[in-house]
């Protein structure tokens, strides 16, 4: 699901509708805040796209990004059932 490209971890997630996409984003926001890691993301209707990198490390992919990506995947599993 995630690919590393241009010094970023990238992934997109689709949902049945905007409400589910927004609910997912809310859950991700809570997880990201707990990790003190704030992603670049976009949302258009039922699709949420992420580009993760660690700004403090010079905008490269670090273990922090992989940890947040794992949390995002786990949150998505709740919506894809």
N, C-alpha and C positions, 0 to 999 in steps of 0.2 A: 504494500500500500504506500509506504513512504519511499521516496527516492532522494538521494543526495545529489544536488546539482547547483552549480554556481555558489558554492559555500553556504548552501541552505538545505534543510530537510523540507521536502515538499510533499503535500498530500491534499486530496480533495475528498469530501464526504457528501453523499446525497441522502436526502430524507424524503418522506412522503409529502411533506408540505412545509411552509414557512414556520409554522408554530413549532414543529419538531426541530427544525434547524435552529431556531432561536433558543429553545429549551436546551439543546445540546451546547450551544455557545455559552449559555449561562453556567452550565455545569463545568465547562472547560475554564471559564473565567475564574471560578472558585478554586479549581485545582491549580491553575497557573499562579494565582495570587498566593496560595499556600507555598508554592515553590519559588516565589519571588522571581518569576520568569514570565514576561508578558509578550505573547506572540504577535506577529504580523498576520492578520487574517482578513479575509473578505467573505461577504455573504451576499448572494443573490438568490432570492426566493428560497429554493430548497437545497442549495449547494453552499458548503462552507469550505474554503480553501485556506491552507496554512503554508507559511514559509518561516521556518524556525532557524534562528542563528543566535549566537550569544554576542551581544554588542560589546560587553566588557572585555571580551577576548579578541576583539578586532573583527567582529562580524563573520565568524567562522562557526562551523558546527562543532559543538562540544558535548560532553556527557550530559550536561544540563538539557540540551535540546533532545537528546535521545530519551531522557527520563520524562520530559513533558510529552514527547510523541507517544511513549508507552501509556501514559495516563490518558491521553486523548483517545488512543485505541480502545482502552478499557471502558471509557465513557461511551464511545460509539457502540460498543457491543450491547449496551443496554437499549439502544434505539433501533438496532438492526434485527431484533428478534421478532 
